[in-house]
């Protein structure tokens, strides 16, 4: 199912708006209209909503550097090295890998992209009172959509930095916001998501092809479970999360793809499968992203960033000048059980098909297959630069995670469910061609490890399962590149120094 295009140019905090698009994102060009006078019709407030989606696509390359979510999360765990040409190439990631980040070298563009998304999401609520003739149901849906998007952006900041500025109404001059503690940010996010879910303003699933990629109630429920399970301190919230997971399960709107379809799930034709709850959409169809204009519609740079450099002789993957970042450790490959169908879907070894490539720093011969550059991955570009226009959606939430969340909430967090934790866990294992196992923290952590490898879950799972300090150590790095072990003080990265300086004394640096 082909994806919706996020094509609005930008919601500018200026005197004019210029925008373009297609399908449900279609807008009209306008010139020299004051912002406060612009968002007065249902179509125009939709433009503001579309603008709130745009920053989802910018994490790979949007504000001058690469910081692809989810791979910058993976590099802090144990399945991926930073790679590249040497340990100064994207040094930010090498410092994150070794838990040596500094305030002047931290993934600051994630901060900028996320707050751009927050700003744009807040604009929907800001301008909604001026919209004339909008249906109340549609109004509620747009507001709910924007609130969930804003919370997703905050969740990325919260996991990385913890103690951050939190606001639901955009700041005015001098644009200073008091810093909230990580627990305060969590409480605000939980409250917003619970209210949105209770409002029933969002559909459980989008079925119209022109709406694929918009926020749904199921996506809001998955985000709720993610933050609640990571926080892990409020039993009532954990019970809510289980109720939401079982609501998704009972809806029958989502289902695991079959074992036979598993290999195809990561291909373009496998995007928005029965299993997909939320993806960040990219396309090479008439794509125009370029180095000089990356904040427009198009593809993603992720395959360019992590692909094997100058690959020759592959039947499936493209020969290109990929950068060779994020090579996979040999321990990652060893994590799979014998017969696990997910291994070949997850890990690509060029030598398995006699292919050759140019080895880069920290090379192990293992590459993430889920986002490797397909042979025709950017063939339909209208213009722009090929490196930025690969046709790979980034998967954020899948139904497999719904099942494993439910199993964990019952078996580990002692929540009361309608279903069986064993059934939920082993449904995922059966699809992978494996036998059943008893449900406990160890089997759940293992299953999440191999199911979501390369999807940005592992690092956060190790922290919340209490395993980070014992797993993320120099002794467990077979390459000898990690020299410092993770500790509790490493949970939150240093806040970018540029933000500390701009905050005029209102931001306290994390004790990293």
Secondary structure, DSSP 8 states (H G I E B T S, - for coil): ------------SSS-------GGG------S--HHHH--SHHHHHHHHHHHHHGGG-SSSSSSS---TTHHHHTTSSSB--BSSSTTTTHHHHHHHTT--BTTBS-HHHHHHHHHHHHHHHHHHHHHTT--S--HHHHHHHHHHHHHHHHHHHHHHHHHHSS-B--SS---TT----B--HHHHHHHHHHHHHHHHHHT-S-SS--SGGGTTS--HHHHHHHHHHHHHHH---HHHHHHHHHHHHHHHHHTS-----TTTGGGTTSGGGTT-TTEEEEE----TT----SS--SSSS-BSHHHHHS-EEEES-SSB-------BS-B-HHHHHTS-TT-THHHHHEE-GGGGT-EEE--TT--S-EESTTS-BTTTTTT-SSS-GGG-B---EEEEEHHHHHHHHHHHHHTT----SS-HHHHHHHHHHHTT------SHHHHHHHHHHHSTTTT-HHHHHHHTT-HHHHSSGGG-TTS---S---GGGSS----HHHHHHTTT-------
